[in-house]
Amino acid sequence: MTSILKADDIQDSSGNNIINEAGDTITIGASGDTITIPSGATITNSGTATGFGANTPFFLADGSGSLTLANATNTLVSILAESYDTDNTFASNRFTPAVAGYYYLEGQVSINNSTAGTELIAKIYKNGSQISYANAVAEGTNNTYTAITSELDLANTTDYYELYVYQNTGGGANMNAGYTWFKGFKLIT
């Protein structure tokens, strides 16, 4: 035999609502309550999940086209084309966070270079000034790569971030667009 219990409100012994239905909204618990899902239980969502945190904004801009880098010069990586941009935060080779919070930013650059000992440096700039970098020294292979990662507290949503590159091959160097990118996302905290 099955039973059906019908109620708009379920309260604890003190008269506080534990479950409340109003229209099409069901509220579980009240402000200050702790709702515990026991170990071994599974939460399945077949609908739309909101308010649980998300790694957005998220952007990924890949290298596209050609760029010749001057020797011993910091050069903006200006050949980036959006692959993903969830919140329209990447434009004109710049990322501007739409939401304050902690972010992960990553950039990779690659140049055609076979001269051992030359240096390639990837840099992240904030509002036109360098804030982090990573470098690689060529071992005499065909290409040189370096990648920069940073976890940053981006409290100001009007600051902008760009990927720069520096190389010292002794002359101009061509960037490998297929191995160059700039990406980032908000961390869930």
C-alpha positions as CSV (number, residue, x, y, z in Angstrom):
1,M,0.0,0.0,0.0
2,T,1.3,3.4,-0.9
3,S,0.6,6.7,1.0
4,I,0.5,10.3,-0.2
5,L,1.3,13.1,2.2
6,K,0.1,16.6,1.0
7,A,1.4,19.8,2.7
8,D,2.5,23.2,1.7
9,D,4.8,23.5,4.8
10,I,6.7,21.1,7.0
11,Q,7.9,22.5,10.3
12,D,10.2,21.3,13.1
13,S,9.0,21.0,16.7
14,S,9.7,24.7,17.3
15,G,7.5,25.8,14.4
16,N,10.3,26.7,12.0
17,N,9.7,25.8,8.3
18,I,11.9,22.9,7.2
19,I,10.2,22.7,3.7
20,N,8.0,25.3,2.2
21,E,6.2,25.4,-1.2
22,A,5.0,28.7,-2.6
23,G,3.8,28.6,-6.2
24,D,6.4,26.7,-8.2
25,T,9.2,27.3,-5.7
26,I,10.2,24.7,-3.0
27,T,12.4,26.0,-0.2
28,I,14.4,23.6,2.0
29,G,15.6,25.0,5.3
30,A,15.8,28.6,6.4
31,S,18.5,31.2,6.8
32,G,21.1,30.0,9.2
33,D,20.2,26.3,8.7
34,T,22.8,23.7,7.7
35,I,21.5,21.1,5.2
36,T,23.6,18.0,5.3
37,I,23.8,15.3,2.6
38,P,25.1,12.2,4.2
39,S,28.2,10.3,3.0
40,G,27.3,7.8,0.3
41,A,24.3,9.8,-0.9
42,T,24.1,11.0,-4.5
43,I,22.7,14.3,-5.7
44,T,21.3,14.0,-9.2
45,N,20.3,17.1,-11.1
46,S,18.1,16.7,-14.2
47,G,17.2,20.3,-14.4
48,T,19.1,23.6,-14.4
49,A,21.6,24.2,-11.6
50,T,22.1,27.8,-10.5
51,G,23.8,29.3,-7.5
52,F,26.3,26.5,-7.0
53,G,29.3,28.3,-8.3
54,A,30.8,28.2,-11.8
55,N,34.2,28.7,-13.4
56,T,32.9,31.6,-15.3
57,P,33.8,34.0,-16.8
58,F,35.9,31.7,-18.9
59,F,37.8,32.7,-22.1
60,L,40.2,31.0,-24.4
61,A,41.9,32.9,-27.2
62,D,44.1,31.0,-29.6
63,G,46.9,32.3,-31.8
64,S,45.7,33.2,-35.3
65,G,47.6,34.7,-38.2
66,S,51.3,35.7,-38.1
67,L,53.3,37.9,-35.8
68,T,57.0,38.8,-36.1
69,L,58.6,39.7,-32.7
70,A,61.3,42.3,-32.6
71,N,64.5,41.3,-30.8
72,A,64.8,42.3,-27.1
73,T,61.4,43.9,-27.1
74,N,58.2,43.3,-25.1
75,T,55.5,42.7,-27.7
76,L,51.8,42.4,-27.1
77,V,50.5,39.0,-28.4
78,S,48.0,40.6,-30.8
79,I,47.1,37.6,-33.0
80,L,44.6,36.1,-30.6
81,A,41.2,35.0,-31.7
82,E,38.4,33.9,-29.3
83,S,37.5,30.3,-29.2
84,Y,35.4,30.7,-26.0
85,D,34.2,33.7,-24.1
86,T,31.3,32.9,-21.8
87,D,30.7,36.5,-20.5
88,N,32.2,38.7,-23.3
89,T,35.2,39.5,-21.2
90,F,37.9,39.1,-23.9
91,A,38.2,41.7,-26.7
92,S,41.0,43.4,-28.6
93,N,43.6,40.9,-27.0
94,R,42.5,42.0,-23.5
95,F,40.7,40.1,-20.7
96,T,38.7,42.3,-18.4
97,P,37.0,40.4,-15.6
98,A,33.2,40.9,-15.4
99,V,33.1,39.5,-11.8
100,A,35.5,40.2,-9.0
101,G,37.1,37.1,-7.5
102,Y,40.1,34.8,-7.7
103,Y,41.1,33.8,-11.3
104,Y,43.5,31.4,-13.0
105,L,45.2,33.0,-16.0
106,E,47.5,31.1,-18.4
107,G,49.4,32.1,-21.5
108,Q,51.7,30.1,-23.8
109,V,53.9,31.4,-26.5
110,S,56.1,29.7,-29.1
111,I,58.6,30.9,-31.6
112,N,60.5,29.4,-34.5
113,N,64.0,29.2,-33.1
114,S,66.9,26.8,-33.4
115,T,69.6,28.8,-31.7
116,A,70.7,27.3,-28.4
117,G,70.8,29.8,-25.5
118,T,68.2,32.3,-26.7
119,E,65.5,33.2,-24.3
120,L,61.8,33.4,-24.6
121,I,59.7,35.0,-21.9
122,A,55.8,35.0,-21.6
123,K,54.5,37.8,-19.5
124,I,51.1,38.8,-18.1
125,Y,50.4,42.5,-17.9
126,K,47.8,44.3,-15.8
127,N,46.8,47.7,-17.1
128,G,50.0,48.0,-19.2
129,S,52.5,46.8,-16.5
130,Q,54.1,43.4,-16.1
131,I,52.8,41.4,-13.0
132,S,54.2,37.9,-13.8
133,Y,56.4,36.0,-16.2
134,A,57.9,32.7,-17.1
135,N,60.9,32.0,-19.3
136,A,62.5,29.3,-21.3
137,V,66.0,29.0,-22.8
138,A,66.3,27.3,-26.2
139,E,68.3,24.1,-26.4
140,G,68.8,24.3,-30.1
141,T,65.6,22.6,-31.2
142,N,63.3,23.8,-33.9
143,N,60.8,25.7,-31.6
144,T,60.9,27.3,-28.2
145,Y,57.9,27.3,-25.9
146,T,57.2,28.9,-22.6
147,A,54.0,29.1,-20.5
148,I,52.9,31.4,-17.7
149,T,50.3,30.6,-15.1
150,S,49.0,32.9,-12.4
151,E,46.3,32.7,-9.8
152,L,45.2,36.3,-9.0
153,D,42.7,38.1,-6.9
154,L,41.0,40.3,-9.5
155,A,39.1,42.6,-7.2
156,N,38.7,45.5,-9.8
157,T,36.4,44.5,-12.7
158,T,37.8,47.4,-14.8
159,D,41.4,46.2,-14.8
160,Y,42.6,44.6,-18.0
161,Y,45.1,41.7,-18.6
162,E,47.2,41.0,-21.6
163,L,49.7,38.5,-22.8
164,Y,53.2,39.8,-23.8
165,V,56.3,38.0,-25.1
166,Y,60.0,38.8,-25.2
167,Q,62.7,37.1,-27.2
168,N,66.4,37.7,-27.7
169,T,67.4,35.6,-30.8
170,G,69.4,38.6,-32.2
171,G,66.8,39.4,-34.8
172,G,63.1,39.1,-35.6
173,A,61.4,35.8,-34.7
174,N,58.1,34.4,-36.0
175,M,55.5,33.4,-33.5
176,N,54.0,29.9,-33.9
177,A,50.3,30.8,-33.8
178,G,49.2,27.2,-33.4
179,Y,51.1,26.9,-30.1
180,T,50.1,30.3,-28.7
181,W,47.1,31.0,-26.4
182,F,45.8,33.1,-23.6
183,K,43.0,31.8,-21.3
184,G,41.5,32.2,-17.9
185,F,38.6,31.5,-15.7
186,K,37.1,32.5,-12.3
187,L,37.9,30.0,-9.5
188,I,35.1,28.6,-7.4
189,T,35.7,29.8,-3.8
